[in-house]
Amino acid sequence: MTTEITPARIRALVIVGVALLAAGVSSVWTLWASAFARYMYIEDLGLAEATEFAIARDPTPVDHGLAIFGGILILLGAATLVAAAVLVARHRRRAGR
């Protein structure tokens, strides 16, 4: 079953791809900001040389989950944008441009 490639479908794919990419980058940025804030808090307390710093420096399971989630969203967004680019090329080829 073949569906017609319309500019509206391509536009929708681009919008979804950009949204997924933005959500993934936002997740990874949030992870970085959280880890940096945790580090700065411990340093402000003067515990940078202590054992507590070594424990707090290690990533938590939530950090791992957020990194994986963000990576998946970035990959899905990139794949969606590539699919939209392929559809644009097909649409132009069929239209004779």
Buried (B, 14 or more C-beta within 10 A) or exposed (E): EEEEBEEEBBEEBBEBBBEBBEBBBEBBEEBBEBBEEBBEEBEEEEBEEEEEBEEBEEEEEEBEEBBEBBEEBBEBBBEBBEBBBEBBEEBEEEEEE
